[in-house]
């Protein structure tokens, strides 16, 4: 399953609030630093060569800079840890949690797996 298909996955990156990211108060600063480093990596085209498509650089960088600003301005007081619980537990259909326990990585691509596996392996890269 291709995880970029938001009509299939549902909970994803189409139309979400920054507060819906699975933040925890315990390690908020570390999470925020990590997320900002991921955004910076994407802005700097980290692993763009691994994608099976060519992103529109102007649009992607503009949107990533906007996301970076939203994350930078996000404060611990806005955290609702029920979102972390939602992302990290199974649902009523007894599916795997969206965030697999222990953050396992794809041995081939070295990226963190979701409940559907590796984004690159799933798309045939
Ligand atoms: Zn993989």
Backbone and ligand atoms as CSV (ligand in chain L), in Angstrom:
chain,resi,resn,atom,element,x,y,z
A,1,UNK,N,N,0.846,-1.184,0.000
A,1,UNK,CA,C,0.000,0.000,0.000
A,1,UNK,C,C,0.885,1.239,0.000
A,2,UNK,N,N,0.564,2.155,-0.850
A,2,UNK,CA,C,1.322,3.394,-0.931
A,2,UNK,C,C,0.775,4.378,0.100
A,3,UNK,N,N,1.602,4.745,1.072
A,3,UNK,CA,C,1.117,5.587,2.161
A,3,UNK,C,C,0.850,7.020,1.764
A,4,UNK,N,N,1.205,7.404,0.552
A,4,UNK,CA,C,0.881,8.762,0.118
A,4,UNK,C,C,-0.575,8.846,-0.346
A,5,UNK,N,N,-1.255,7.706,-0.390
A,5,UNK,CA,C,-2.650,7.688,-0.804
A,5,UNK,C,C,-3.522,8.010,0.401
A,6,UNK,N,N,-3.788,9.285,0.585
A,6,UNK,CA,C,-4.522,9.724,1.769
A,6,UNK,C,C,-5.966,9.249,1.772
A,7,UNK,N,N,-6.501,8.919,0.626
A,7,UNK,CA,C,-7.875,8.433,0.616
A,7,UNK,C,C,-7.960,7.035,1.197
A,8,UNK,N,N,-6.829,6.336,1.242
A,8,UNK,CA,C,-6.800,4.994,1.816
A,8,UNK,C,C,-6.422,5.056,3.283
A,9,UNK,N,N,-5.407,5.825,3.605
A,9,UNK,CA,C,-4.870,5.837,4.961
A,9,UNK,C,C,-5.717,6.688,5.901
A,10,UNK,N,N,-6.172,7.828,5.466
A,10,UNK,CA,C,-7.004,8.674,6.313
A,10,UNK,C,C,-6.199,9.562,7.233
A,11,UNK,N,N,-5.597,9.031,8.277
A,11,UNK,CA,C,-4.843,9.853,9.208
A,11,UNK,C,C,-3.479,10.113,8.601
A,12,UNK,N,N,-3.260,11.312,8.177
A,12,UNK,CA,C,-2.010,11.597,7.490
A,12,UNK,C,C,-1.702,13.060,7.453
A,13,UNK,N,N,-1.153,13.463,6.368
A,13,UNK,CA,C,-0.662,14.829,6.301
A,13,UNK,C,C,-1.578,15.741,5.501
A,14,UNK,N,N,-2.718,15.277,5.083
A,14,UNK,CA,C,-3.648,16.135,4.355
A,14,UNK,C,C,-4.624,16.722,5.354
A,15,UNK,N,N,-4.551,18.029,5.546
A,15,UNK,CA,C,-5.479,18.702,6.427
A,15,UNK,C,C,-5.357,18.291,7.876
A,16,UNK,N,N,-4.270,18.658,8.499
A,16,UNK,CA,C,-4.108,18.329,9.915
A,16,UNK,C,C,-3.641,19.552,10.679
A,17,UNK,N,N,-3.861,19.509,11.991
A,17,UNK,CA,C,-3.403,20.567,12.870
A,17,UNK,C,C,-2.055,20.157,13.462
A,18,UNK,N,N,-1.182,21.116,13.680
A,18,UNK,CA,C,0.119,20.810,14.286
A,18,UNK,C,C,-0.075,20.130,15.648
A,19,UNK,N,N,-1.150,20.469,16.333
A,19,UNK,CA,C,-1.398,19.855,17.642
A,19,UNK,C,C,-1.789,18.387,17.522
A,20,UNK,N,N,-2.149,17.923,16.312
A,20,UNK,CA,C,-2.510,16.518,16.109
A,20,UNK,C,C,-1.295,15.624,15.896
A,21,UNK,N,N,-0.123,16.226,15.759
A,21,UNK,CA,C,1.106,15.431,15.705
A,21,UNK,C,C,1.253,14.762,17.070
A,22,UNK,N,N,1.715,13.511,17.119
A,22,UNK,CA,C,1.761,12.814,18.413
A,22,UNK,C,C,2.874,13.312,19.337
A,23,UNK,N,N,2.740,14.537,19.805
A,23,UNK,CA,C,3.688,15.132,20.741
A,23,UNK,C,C,3.508,14.507,22.124
A,24,UNK,N,N,4.567,14.503,22.909
A,24,UNK,CA,C,4.467,14.195,24.341
A,24,UNK,C,C,5.175,15.311,25.098
A,25,UNK,N,N,4.635,15.665,26.265
A,25,UNK,CA,C,5.251,16.729,27.061
A,25,UNK,C,C,6.608,16.292,27.593
A,26,UNK,N,N,6.744,14.990,27.848
A,26,UNK,CA,C,7.984,14.438,28.424
A,26,UNK,C,C,9.201,14.761,27.572
A,27,UNK,N,N,9.071,14.671,26.259
A,27,UNK,CA,C,10.232,14.899,25.391
A,27,UNK,C,C,9.907,15.891,24.266
A,28,UNK,N,N,9.112,16.892,24.611
A,28,UNK,CA,C,8.682,17.874,23.620
A,28,UNK,C,C,9.847,18.561,22.924
A,29,UNK,N,N,10.818,19.053,23.682
A,29,UNK,CA,C,11.932,19.784,23.051
A,29,UNK,C,C,12.735,18.903,22.102
A,30,UNK,N,N,12.958,17.650,22.501
A,30,UNK,CA,C,13.687,16.721,21.645
A,30,UNK,C,C,12.888,16.423,20.371
A,31,UNK,N,N,11.585,16.201,20.535
A,31,UNK,CA,C,10.730,15.936,19.377
A,31,UNK,C,C,10.715,17.123,18.421
A,32,UNK,N,N,10.614,18.304,18.992
A,32,UNK,CA,C,10.576,19.517,18.173
A,32,UNK,C,C,11.897,19.691,17.412
A,33,UNK,N,N,13.012,19.500,18.102
A,33,UNK,CA,C,14.324,19.608,17.427
A,33,UNK,C,C,14.434,18.580,16.303
A,34,UNK,N,N,13.986,17.342,16.584
A,34,UNK,CA,C,14.062,16.284,15.574
A,34,UNK,C,C,13.207,16.650,14.358
A,35,UNK,N,N,11.983,17.089,14.610
A,35,UNK,CA,C,11.089,17.421,13.498
A,35,UNK,C,C,11.649,18.575,12.673
A,36,UNK,N,N,12.206,19.582,13.336
A,36,UNK,CA,C,12.807,20.699,12.605
A,36,UNK,C,C,14.010,20.222,11.790
A,37,UNK,N,N,14.776,19.267,12.329
A,37,UNK,CA,C,15.924,18.752,11.572
A,37,UNK,C,C,15.453,17.953,10.351
A,38,UNK,N,N,14.339,17.255,10.490
A,38,UNK,CA,C,13.779,16.516,9.347
A,38,UNK,C,C,13.319,17.497,8.267
A,39,UNK,N,N,12.653,18.561,8.687
A,39,UNK,CA,C,12.184,19.578,7.733
A,39,UNK,C,C,13.379,20.225,7.043
A,40,UNK,N,N,14.410,20.551,7.823
A,40,UNK,CA,C,15.614,21.150,7.227
A,40,UNK,C,C,16.255,20.194,6.221
A,41,UNK,N,N,16.287,18.918,6.568
A,41,UNK,CA,C,16.830,17.924,5.642
A,41,UNK,C,C,16.042,17.899,4.340
A,42,UNK,N,N,14.723,17.925,4.464
A,42,UNK,CA,C,13.887,17.909,3.257
A,42,UNK,C,C,14.103,19.170,2.432
A,43,UNK,N,N,14.222,20.321,3.095
A,43,UNK,CA,C,14.474,21.575,2.380
A,43,UNK,C,C,15.803,21.490,1.630
A,44,UNK,N,N,16.767,20.820,2.254
A,44,UNK,CA,C,18.094,20.682,1.643
A,44,UNK,C,C,18.202,19.459,0.738
A,45,UNK,N,N,17.047,18.918,0.355
A,45,UNK,CA,C,16.951,17.813,-0.610
A,45,UNK,C,C,17.602,16.519,-0.118
A,46,UNK,N,N,17.609,16.305,1.172
A,46,UNK,CA,C,18.142,15.054,1.695
A,46,UNK,C,C,17.326,13.879,1.167
A,47,UNK,N,N,17.974,12.985,0.462
A,47,UNK,CA,C,17.406,11.749,-0.100
A,47,UNK,C,C,16.324,11.985,-1.155
A,48,UNK,N,N,16.290,13.165,-1.723
A,48,UNK,CA,C,15.337,13.382,-2.815
A,48,UNK,C,C,15.628,12.423,-3.968
A,49,UNK,N,N,16.885,12.032,-4.111
A,49,UNK,CA,C,17.244,11.132,-5.197
A,49,UNK,C,C,16.642,9.737,-5.014
A,50,UNK,N,N,16.205,9.431,-3.794
A,50,UNK,CA,C,15.593,8.127,-3.534
A,50,UNK,C,C,14.114,8.082,-3.907
A,51,UNK,N,N,13.511,9.238,-4.168
A,51,UNK,CA,C,12.086,9.277,-4.500
A,51,UNK,C,C,11.858,8.753,-5.914
A,52,UNK,N,N,10.683,8.186,-6.141
A,52,UNK,CA,C,10.356,7.694,-7.475
A,52,UNK,C,C,9.607,8.738,-8.297
A,53,UNK,N,N,9.736,10.009,-7.885
A,53,UNK,CA,C,9.159,11.126,-8.621
A,53,UNK,C,C,10.040,12.344,-8.370
A,54,UNK,N,N,9.857,13.390,-9.157
A,54,UNK,CA,C,10.630,14.612,-8.992
A,54,UNK,C,C,9.734,15.690,-8.384
A,55,UNK,N,N,10.019,16.072,-7.131
A,55,UNK,CA,C,9.193,17.109,-6.508
A,55,UNK,C,C,9.378,18.459,-7.198
A,56,UNK,N,N,8.337,19.286,-7.159
A,56,UNK,CA,C,8.438,20.669,-7.630
A,56,UNK,C,C,9.158,21.442,-6.528
A,57,UNK,N,N,10.440,21.733,-6.745
A,57,UNK,CA,C,11.273,22.311,-5.691
A,57,UNK,C,C,10.713,23.623,-5.153
A,58,UNK,N,N,10.261,24.514,-6.018
A,58,UNK,CA,C,9.766,25.815,-5.543
A,58,UNK,C,C,8.587,25.647,-4.594
A,59,UNK,N,N,7.646,24.824,-4.982
A,59,UNK,CA,C,6.451,24.616,-4.151
A,59,UNK,C,C,6.799,23.876,-2.873
A,60,UNK,N,N,7.598,22.816,-2.990
A,60,UNK,CA,C,7.941,22.002,-1.818
A,60,UNK,C,C,8.706,22.820,-0.784
A,61,UNK,N,N,9.694,23.577,-1.230
A,61,UNK,CA,C,10.484,24.372,-0.285
A,61,UNK,C,C,9.623,25.460,0.360
A,62,UNK,N,N,8.737,26.077,-0.406
A,62,UNK,CA,C,7.845,27.097,0.160
A,62,UNK,C,C,6.950,26.469,1.245
A,63,UNK,N,N,6.389,25.321,0.968
A,63,UNK,CA,C,5.502,24.662,1.932
A,63,UNK,C,C,6.292,24.178,3.144
A,64,UNK,N,N,7.494,23.647,2.917
A,64,UNK,CA,C,8.314,23.186,4.046
A,64,UNK,C,C,8.738,24.363,4.936
A,65,UNK,N,N,9.039,25.499,4.338
A,65,UNK,CA,C,9.371,26.677,5.150
A,65,UNK,C,C,8.173,27.133,5.974
A,66,UNK,N,N,6.997,27.034,5.406
A,66,UNK,CA,C,5.781,27.369,6.158
A,66,UNK,C,C,5.587,26.373,7.307
A,67,UNK,N,N,5.768,25.098,7.020
A,67,UNK,CA,C,5.648,24.076,8.075
A,67,UNK,C,C,6.684,24.312,9.161
A,68,UNK,N,N,7.897,24.684,8.753
A,68,UNK,CA,C,8.957,24.952,9.726
A,68,UNK,C,C,8.559,26.083,10.678
A,69,UNK,N,N,7.936,27.110,10.143
A,69,UNK,CA,C,7.475,28.229,10.962
A,69,UNK,C,C,6.380,27.777,11.934
A,70,UNK,N,N,5.452,26.960,11.464
A,70,UNK,CA,C,4.382,26.454,12.333
A,70,UNK,C,C,4.953,25.612,13.470
A,71,UNK,N,N,5.932,24.774,13.155
A,71,UNK,CA,C,6.542,23.921,14.186
A,71,UNK,C,C,7.345,24.786,15.160
A,72,UNK,N,N,8.078,25.741,14.640
A,72,UNK,CA,C,8.879,26.624,15.493
A,72,UNK,C,C,7.994,27.357,16.495
A,73,UNK,N,N,6.841,27.800,16.059
A,73,UNK,CA,C,5.938,28.557,16.934
A,73,UNK,C,C,5.111,27.680,17.865
A,74,UNK,N,N,5.078,26.378,17.616
A,74,UNK,CA,C,4.259,25.482,18.445
A,74,UNK,C,C,4.865,25.383,19.852
A,75,UNK,N,N,4.004,25.511,20.856
A,75,UNK,CA,C,4.466,25.506,22.246
A,75,UNK,C,C,3.948,24.284,23.008
A,76,UNK,N,N,4.672,23.907,24.034
A,76,UNK,CA,C,4.303,22.746,24.850
A,76,UNK,C,C,2.871,22.873,25.385
A,77,UNK,N,N,2.447,24.078,25.666
A,77,UNK,CA,C,1.101,24.276,26.226
A,77,UNK,C,C,0.000,23.826,25.267
A,78,UNK,N,N,0.311,23.703,23.978
A,78,UNK,CA,C,-0.701,23.314,22.987
A,78,UNK,C,C,-0.845,21.795,22.864
A,79,UNK,N,N,0.002,21.033,23.555
A,79,UNK,CA,C,0.020,19.572,23.398
A,79,UNK,C,C,-1.242,18.948,23.993
A,80,UNK,N,N,-1.840,18.052,23.217
A,80,UNK,CA,C,-2.931,17.205,23.682
A,80,UNK,C,C,-2.448,15.766,23.485
A,81,UNK,N,N,-1.992,15.141,24.566
A,81,UNK,CA,C,-1.365,13.815,24.453
A,81,UNK,C,C,-2.334,12.717,24.028
A,82,UNK,N,N,-3.619,13.025,23.932
A,82,UNK,CA,C,-4.553,12.013,23.424
A,82,UNK,C,C,-4.215,11.667,21.970
A,83,UNK,N,N,-3.589,12.603,21.241
A,83,UNK,CA,C,-3.190,12.317,19.861
A,83,UNK,C,C,-2.058,11.287,19.848
A,84,UNK,N,N,-1.124,11.372,20.788
A,84,UNK,CA,C,-0.058,10.376,20.861
A,84,UNK,C,C,-0.650,9.001,21.146
A,85,UNK,N,N,-1.598,8.968,22.061
A,85,UNK,CA,C,-2.241,7.689,22.403
A,85,UNK,C,C,-2.950,7.123,21.170
A,86,UNK,N,N,-3.618,7.993,20.424
A,86,UNK,CA,C,-4.324,7.550,19.220
A,86,UNK,C,C,-3.353,6.953,18.199
A,87,UNK,N,N,-2.243,7.631,17.977
A,87,UNK,CA,C,-1.273,7.177,16.981
A,87,UNK,C,C,-0.529,5.925,17.423
A,88,UNK,N,N,-0.402,5.696,18.720
A,88,UNK,CA,C,0.463,4.616,19.203
A,88,UNK,C,C,-0.293,3.401,19.731
A,89,UNK,N,N,-1.597,3.374,19.580
A,89,UNK,CA,C,-2.352,2.217,20.034
A,89,UNK,C,C,-3.161,1.639,18.876
A,90,UNK,N,N,-3.581,0.414,19.062
A,90,UNK,CA,C,-4.397,-0.221,18.031
A,90,UNK,C,C,-5.814,0.321,18.108
A,91,UNK,N,N,-6.520,0.218,16.998
A,91,UNK,CA,C,-7.897,0.698,16.998
A,91,UNK,C,C,-8.867,-0.467,17.152
A,92,UNK,N,N,-10.130,-0.160,17.010
A,92,UNK,CA,C,-11.150,-1.184,17.222
A,92,UNK,C,C,-11.093,-2.297,16.182
A,93,UNK,N,N,-10.401,-2.075,15.060
A,93,UNK,CA,C,-10.263,-3.110,14.039
A,93,UNK,C,C,-9.071,-4.016,14.324
A,94,UNK,N,N,-8.393,-3.765,15.457
A,94,UNK,CA,C,-7.252,-4.558,15.885
A,94,UNK,C,C,-6.107,-4.513,14.885
A,95,UNK,N,N,-5.941,-3.362,14.257
A,95,UNK,CA,C,-4.818,-3.177,13.353
A,95,UNK,C,C,-3.587,-2.778,14.165
A,96,UNK,N,N,-2.429,-2.828,13.515
A,96,UNK,CA,C,-1.208,-2.398,14.183
A,96,UNK,C,C,-1.275,-0.891,14.421
A,97,UNK,N,N,-0.591,-0.407,15.476
A,97,UNK,CA,C,-0.574,1.046,15.683
A,97,UNK,C,C,0.156,1.745,14.541
A,98,UNK,N,N,-0.233,2.999,14.261
A,98,UNK,CA,C,0.416,3.759,13.198
A,98,UNK,C,C,1.904,3.917,13.460
A,99,UNK,N,N,2.260,4.107,14.735
A,99,UNK,CA,C,3.667,4.200,15.114
A,99,UNK,C,C,4.054,2.866,15.741
A,100,UNK,N,N,4.764,2.003,15.004
A,100,UNK,CA,C,5.145,0.714,15.587
A,100,UNK,C,C,6.024,0.896,16.821
A,101,UNK,N,N,5.831,0.046,17.796
A,101,UNK,CA,C,6.581,0.137,19.053
A,101,UNK,C,C,8.070,-0.029,18.785
A,102,UNK,N,N,8.878,0.879,19.332
A,102,UNK,CA,C,10.330,0.810,19.200
A,102,UNK,C,C,10.885,1.481,17.956
A,103,UNK,N,N,10.039,2.073,17.122
A,103,UNK,CA,C,10.463,2.786,15.908
A,103,UNK,C,C,11.392,1.938,15.024
A,104,UNK,N,N,10.937,0.747,14.605
A,104,UNK,CA,C,11.786,-0.067,13.721
A,104,UNK,C,C,12.025,0.624,12.381
A,105,UNK,N,N,13.186,0.319,11.775
A,105,UNK,CA,C,13.560,0.919,10.495
A,105,UNK,C,C,13.626,-0.160,9.411
A,106,UNK,N,N,13.446,0.262,8.169
A,106,UNK,CA,C,13.640,-0.627,7.028
A,106,UNK,C,C,15.135,-0.932,6.937
A,107,UNK,N,N,15.471,-2.210,6.849
A,107,UNK,CA,C,16.890,-2.575,6.791
A,107,UNK,C,C,17.531,-2.133,5.478
A,108,UNK,N,N,16.732,-2.002,4.433
A,108,UNK,CA,C,17.273,-1.593,3.129
A,108,UNK,C,C,17.387,-0.066,3.014
A,109,UNK,N,N,16.347,0.664,3.434
A,109,UNK,CA,C,16.300,2.114,3.208
A,109,UNK,C,C,16.633,2.951,4.437
A,110,UNK,N,N,16.707,2.333,5.610
A,110,UNK,CA,C,17.059,3.038,6.852
A,110,UNK,C,C,16.096,4.181,7.150
A,111,UNK,N,N,14.814,3.942,6.933
A,111,UNK,CA,C,13.795,4.909,7.334
A,111,UNK,C,C,12.854,4.232,8.316
A,112,UNK,N,N,12.221,5.032,9.169
A,112,UNK,CA,C,11.318,4.505,10.186
A,112,UNK,C,C,10.065,3.957,9.511
A,113,UNK,N,N,9.677,2.762,9.941
A,113,UNK,CA,C,8.515,2.098,9.372
A,113,UNK,C,C,7.228,2.606,10.013
A,114,UNK,N,N,6.169,2.574,9.252
A,114,UNK,CA,C,4.846,2.810,9.822
A,114,UNK,C,C,4.149,1.457,9.930
A,115,UNK,N,N,2.890,1.480,10.292
A,115,UNK,CA,C,2.149,0.224,10.407
A,115,UNK,C,C,2.008,-0.466,9.055
A,116,UNK,N,N,2.274,0.257,7.956
A,116,UNK,CA,C,2.166,-0.318,6.619
A,116,UNK,C,C,3.531,-0.641,6.027
A,117,UNK,N,N,4.569,-0.507,6.825
A,117,UNK,CA,C,5.898,-0.860,6.351
A,117,UNK,C,C,6.695,0.338,5.889
A,118,UNK,N,N,7.571,0.084,4.925
A,118,UNK,CA,C,8.505,1.096,4.420
A,118,UNK,C,C,7.889,1.820,3.221
A,119,UNK,N,N,7.911,3.154,3.265
A,119,UNK,CA,C,7.349,3.949,2.167
A,119,UNK,C,C,8.048,3.623,0.843
A,120,UNK,N,N,9.361,3.478,0.865
A,120,UNK,CA,C,10.085,3.201,-0.373
A,120,UNK,C,C,9.814,1.784,-0.864
A,121,UNK,N,N,9.861,0.786,0.021
A,121,UNK,CA,C,9.596,-0.591,-0.393
A,121,UNK,C,C,8.176,-0.713,-0.940
A,122,UNK,N,N,7.225,-0.045,-0.296
A,122,UNK,CA,C,5.831,-0.135,-0.728
A,122,UNK,C,C,5.593,0.468,-2.095
A,123,UNK,N,N,6.437,1.434,-2.471
A,123,UNK,CA,C,6.233,2.062,-3.774
A,123,UNK,C,C,7.184,1.499,-4.822
A,124,UNK,N,N,7.868,0.415,-4.496
A,124,UNK,CA,C,8.694,-0.275,-5.463
A,124,UNK,C,C,10.062,0.320,-5.698
A,125,UNK,N,N,10.501,1.233,-4.821
A,125,UNK,CA,C,11.822,1.853,-4.987
A,125,UNK,C,C,12.892,0.948,-4.425
L,1,ZN,ZN,ZN,12.479,-0.050,2.544
